[in-house]
Amino acid sequence: MQSYVDQNIITNLSFGVWQDGQLITEGNYGPISETISAPVSDTTIYRIRSMTKPVTAIGLLILMERGHFKLSDPITKFLPEFEENEVLADYDSDGVLYTYPWLYSPTMEQLLAHTAGFAYDRTNSGVIDQKLNESGISDSPDTDEFVRTLASFPYVSMPGAEWNYSFASDLQGAIIERITGQSLAEFLKKEVFDPLHMSDTGFYVAPRESVRISGVGRLFQGEFKYIELEASDFTAQSRVYFEGGHGLYSTRSDYFKFLNMLRKGGRVGDHQIISSETSDRFQRNAIQYRGGHGRQRSYGGGAGLGFGLGIGTIEEPELAQLPAPKGTMYWTGALGTWFWIDPVNDIVFIGMTQSDGAVEPNMMKGSMITIYGDPNSLNAEMR
């Protein structure tokens, strides 16, 4: 794995492998950033992007267990802005959208499973995604404005019809705020991070700790270069909109505490974050699955993959072309962080780097091959 740092394919790499809850091997390669030559470690701070999503989902499930909603409740119970929404039917070459009325509101379960019908703001996807990107929705000044902007666009599919990577996790965060009257940052700190002693995880990093934040790199025509993110990226304590889908910073050491809680059925020490029943439900595939034609599209076109109530699942390893066993849970972050939990062999893997853009080869698949071997006997072992 060190070779990817040595070859300037990625900025740095910190990884750990745990079995039976014990760290059995780890690796830390490369400097923290362009200006900080100290090597990365399990306490280097990374922008974990979409690895925020499972954390937000657990936060919402905590409120479900406290009786604030049922999985069958409509999301409009908390998000009335969507009561008049319609579903996209088609669009013309001028970008004019044609819609039809929905038949029913998405449920809380569909919101958690990303089958509620929402889009994202990616420029390389469908027309609604592109229009959301043009709207600047990710720069919303507060949660309510984010919800209003999203509600001004139609659903991309009828609720429950298919899996779509979407703003569903950000809406989960909005619901948490509306139920509790707290910001998402305050709620997750009190209910998840503090009980799990995740002191280095949050939506911003104190300025005095900024020297621990990993630099971000990008490949330009085969040459690796560091890039600068906005100055307020990690110290904006005054902001009021916290993205439930991609806003967290964390360390490898901290994030293991969260995954270890899931591994142990929602409990760590004296703290029962969620019940074992809810933990099992969170980890169990919740989307329509038709033997290799699942709607989860993160890897391999979705073949062999599922999705629980906030986390990806491997349903058919051969179809997914992933060597981890059936029932393995996983997720990734856009800047190069990834993890999986293998309940069969009781293995947890966490890898962290920071690369703006696609990281080749696929780091998660490659790291799985390192642990399990390549089931297809491909010459793809990471060295």
Backbone hydrogen bonds, N-H to C=O, Kabsch-Sander energy under -0.5 kcal/mol:
donor,donor_aa,acceptor,acceptor_aa,energy
4,Y,1,M,-1.2
5,V,1,M,-0.6
5,V,2,Q,-0.9
6,D,2,Q,-2.4
7,Q,3,S,-2.4
8,N,5,V,-1.7
9,I,4,Y,-2.5
10,I,4,Y,-1.4
13,L,29,Y,-2.5
14,S,352,M,-2.2
15,F,27,G,-2.6
16,G,350,I,-2.1
17,V,25,T,-2.7
18,W,348,V,-2.9
19,Q,22,Q,-2.6
20,D,346,D,-2.1
22,Q,19,Q,-2.0
24,I,17,V,-3.0
25,T,17,V,-1.4
27,G,15,F,-2.2
29,Y,13,L,-3.1
32,I,36,I,-0.6
32,I,38,A,-2.3
33,S,36,I,-1.9
37,S,35,T,-0.6
40,V,30,G,-2.2
44,T,41,S,-1.5
45,I,212,R,-2.7
46,Y,250,S,-3.3
48,I,46,Y,-0.9
48,I,248,L,-1.5
49,R,248,L,-0.6
51,M,48,I,-2.7
52,T,49,R,-2.1
53,K,50,S,-1.3
53,K,245,G,-0.6
55,V,51,M,-0.5
56,T,52,T,-2.2
57,A,53,K,-2.3
58,I,54,P,-2.0
59,G,55,V,-2.0
60,L,56,T,-2.1
61,L,57,A,-2.3
62,I,58,I,-1.9
63,L,59,G,-1.2
64,M,60,L,-1.6
65,E,61,L,-2.2
66,R,62,I,-1.0
67,G,64,M,-1.9
68,H,63,L,-2.1
73,D,70,K,-1.7
75,I,106,P,-2.7
77,K,74,P,-1.6
78,F,75,I,-1.9
79,L,75,I,-2.1
82,F,79,L,-1.9
83,E,80,P,-1.9
85,N,82,F,-1.3
87,V,100,Y,-3.0
88,L,155,Y,-3.3
89,A,98,Y,-3.6
90,D,98,Y,-1.8
92,D,96,V,-1.7
95,G,92,D,-2.1
98,Y,90,D,-3.2
100,Y,87,V,-2.0
102,W,85,N,-0.7
108,M,73,D,-2.2
109,E,71,L,-2.4
111,L,107,T,-2.1
112,L,108,M,-2.2
113,A,109,E,-2.0
114,H,111,L,-0.8
115,T,110,Q,-2.6
116,A,110,Q,-0.8
125,S,122,R,-0.8
130,Q,126,G,-2.2
131,K,127,V,-2.3
132,L,128,I,-2.6
133,N,129,D,-2.2
134,E,130,Q,-2.2
135,S,131,K,-1.5
136,G,132,L,-0.6
136,G,133,N,-1.1
137,I,132,L,-1.3
139,D,136,G,-2.0
140,S,137,I,-1.7
146,F,142,D,-1.8
147,V,143,T,-2.5
148,R,144,D,-2.5
149,T,145,E,-2.4
150,L,146,F,-2.4
151,A,147,V,-2.3
152,S,148,R,-0.6
152,S,149,T,-1.1
153,F,150,L,-1.6
155,Y,86,E,-2.7
156,V,117,G,-3.1
157,S,117,G,-0.7
160,G,115,T,-3.6
161,A,158,M,-2.6
164,N,114,H,-2.7
167,F,119,A,-2.1
169,S,166,S,-0.6
171,L,167,F,-2.0
172,Q,168,A,-2.0
173,G,169,S,-1.9
174,A,170,D,-1.8
175,I,171,L,-2.4
176,I,172,Q,-2.2
177,E,173,G,-2.0
178,R,174,A,-2.1
179,I,175,I,-2.5
180,T,176,I,-2.3
181,G,177,E,-2.3
187,F,183,S,-2.6
188,L,184,L,-2.6
189,K,185,A,-1.8
190,K,186,E,-2.2
191,E,187,F,-2.9
192,V,188,L,-2.1
193,F,188,L,-2.7
194,D,189,K,-3.0
196,L,192,V,-1.7
197,H,194,D,-1.4
198,M,193,F,-3.1
199,S,197,H,-1.3
201,T,198,M,-1.3
202,G,249,Y,-1.7
205,V,234,F,-3.8
209,E,206,A,-2.5
210,S,207,P,-1.5
212,R,209,E,-2.2
213,I,210,S,-1.6
214,S,45,I,-2.8
215,G,32,I,-2.9
216,V,227,I,-0.6
217,G,354,Q,-1.8
218,R,225,K,-2.7
220,F,218,R,-0.6
220,F,223,E,-3.3
221,Q,219,L,-0.6
223,E,220,F,-2.0
225,K,218,R,-2.4
227,I,216,V,-2.5
233,D,230,E,-1.9
234,F,231,A,-0.5
236,A,232,S,-1.0
237,Q,235,T,-2.3
239,R,236,A,-1.2
240,V,141,P,-0.5
242,F,240,V,-0.6
243,E,241,Y,-0.5
244,G,242,F,-0.7
246,H,243,E,-0.5
247,G,243,E,-1.7
249,Y,202,G,-2.7
250,S,46,Y,-2.3
253,S,42,D,-2.4
255,Y,251,T,-2.8
256,F,252,R,-1.6
257,K,253,S,-0.9
257,K,254,D,-0.8
258,F,254,D,-1.1
259,L,255,Y,-2.3
260,N,256,F,-3.2
261,M,257,K,-1.4
262,L,258,F,-1.6
263,R,259,L,-2.7
264,K,260,N,-1.7
265,G,262,L,-1.7
266,G,261,M,-2.6
267,R,261,M,-0.6
267,R,264,K,-0.6
268,V,271,H,-2.5
271,H,268,V,-2.2
272,Q,270,D,-0.6
273,I,266,G,-2.1
273,I,271,H,-0.9
274,I,266,G,-1.1
279,S,275,S,-2.5
280,D,276,S,-2.4
281,R,277,E,-2.1
282,F,278,T,-2.6
283,Q,279,S,-1.6
284,R,280,D,-0.9
284,R,281,R,-0.6
286,A,307,F,-3.7
287,I,307,F,-0.6
295,R,288,Q,-0.8
296,Q,305,L,-0.5
297,R,295,R,-0.6
302,G,299,Y,-2.5
303,A,300,G,-1.4
305,L,302,G,-2.0
306,G,313,T,-3.0
308,G,311,I,-3.4
309,L,282,F,-1.7
312,G,330,Y,-1.8
313,T,306,G,-2.0
314,I,328,T,-2.3
315,E,304,G,-2.4
315,E,313,T,-0.7
316,E,304,G,-2.4
320,A,316,E,-2.3
321,Q,317,P,-1.0
322,L,317,P,-1.9
327,G,314,I,-2.9
328,T,325,P,-1.7
329,M,341,I,-2.4
330,Y,312,G,-1.8
331,W,339,F,-1.6
333,G,337,T,-3.0
336,G,333,G,-2.2
337,T,333,G,-0.8
338,W,351,G,-2.6
339,F,331,W,-2.1
340,W,349,F,-1.9
341,I,329,M,-2.8
342,D,347,I,-3.4
346,D,342,D,-0.7
347,I,342,D,-2.0
348,V,18,W,-2.4
349,F,340,W,-2.4
350,I,16,G,-2.0
351,G,338,W,-2.9
352,M,14,S,-2.0
353,T,336,G,-0.9
355,S,335,L,-2.3
356,D,217,G,-3.3
357,G,334,A,-0.5
357,G,355,S,-1.0
360,E,358,A,-0.6
366,G,362,N,-2.6
367,S,363,M,-2.4
368,M,364,M,-2.2
369,I,365,K,-2.2
370,T,366,G,-1.7
371,I,367,S,-1.5
372,Y,368,M,-3.3
373,G,369,I,-2.2
377,S,374,D,-1.7
380,A,378,L,-2.2
382,M,366,G,-0.6
